[in-house]
Amino acid sequence: MQNHIEKACRAHTNLSTFEAVVGVLECGSIYGGLGSEKAAQRIIKIVRAEQQRLLTIHDKAVRAIRANDKGE
């Protein structure tokens, strides 16, 4: 069970970090006119895909923890 708790915690922490990255990129910190906004959009797309992967890991770990709790 410890492994599931660790996975859920790490996934949650990484999700929060990636959401902060998206927040910075989406909130006007990139100046237009130099093409950097295109790079920011590519980064956001990559981050969103990683967030989906992490959500799957997190949800699977939480389900395993709950199943183990019910079995005790």
C-alpha positions as CSV (number, residue, x, y, z in Angstrom):
1,M,0.0,0.0,0.0
2,Q,2.9,2.4,0.7
3,N,3.8,2.2,-3.0
4,H,0.3,3.4,-4.0
5,I,0.4,6.2,-1.5
6,E,3.8,7.3,-2.8
7,K,2.6,7.2,-6.4
8,A,-0.5,9.2,-5.6
9,C,1.5,11.9,-3.7
10,R,4.1,12.2,-6.4
11,A,1.6,12.4,-9.2
12,H,-0.4,15.0,-7.3
13,T,2.8,17.1,-6.7
14,N,3.8,16.9,-10.3
15,L,0.2,17.8,-11.4
16,S,0.4,20.9,-9.2
17,T,3.8,21.9,-10.6
18,F,2.7,21.4,-14.2
19,E,-0.4,23.5,-13.6
20,A,1.8,26.3,-12.3
21,V,3.8,26.1,-15.5
22,V,0.7,26.4,-17.6
23,G,-0.5,29.3,-15.4
24,V,2.7,31.2,-16.0
25,L,2.6,30.6,-19.8
26,E,-1.1,31.4,-20.2
27,C,-1.2,34.6,-18.0
28,G,0.6,36.9,-20.4
29,S,4.2,36.4,-19.3
30,I,5.2,35.7,-22.9
31,Y,5.5,38.7,-25.1
32,G,4.1,38.3,-28.6
33,G,5.7,39.3,-31.9
34,L,8.8,37.1,-31.5
35,G,7.2,33.7,-32.1
36,S,7.6,32.7,-28.4
37,E,3.9,32.3,-28.0
38,K,4.0,29.4,-30.4
39,A,6.7,27.8,-28.3
40,A,4.5,28.4,-25.2
41,Q,1.6,26.7,-26.8
42,R,3.7,23.7,-27.7
43,I,4.9,23.5,-24.1
44,I,1.3,23.8,-22.8
45,K,0.2,21.0,-25.2
46,I,3.0,18.7,-23.9
47,V,2.2,19.6,-20.3
48,R,-1.5,18.9,-20.7
49,A,-0.7,15.5,-22.2
50,E,1.6,14.7,-19.2
51,Q,-1.1,15.9,-16.8
52,Q,-3.5,13.4,-18.3
53,R,-0.9,10.6,-17.9
54,L,-0.4,11.7,-14.2
55,L,-4.1,11.8,-13.6
56,T,-4.4,8.2,-14.7
57,I,-1.5,7.2,-12.4
58,H,-3.0,9.2,-9.5
59,D,-6.5,7.8,-10.0
60,K,-5.3,4.2,-10.2
61,A,-3.2,4.6,-7.0
62,V,-6.1,6.2,-5.1
63,R,-8.4,3.4,-6.2
64,A,-5.9,0.8,-5.0
65,I,-5.6,2.6,-1.6
66,R,-9.4,2.7,-1.2
67,A,-9.7,-1.0,-2.2
68,N,-7.1,-1.9,0.3
69,D,-8.8,0.1,3.0
70,K,-12.1,-1.7,2.4
71,G,-10.3,-5.0,2.6
72,E,-8.9,-4.4,6.1
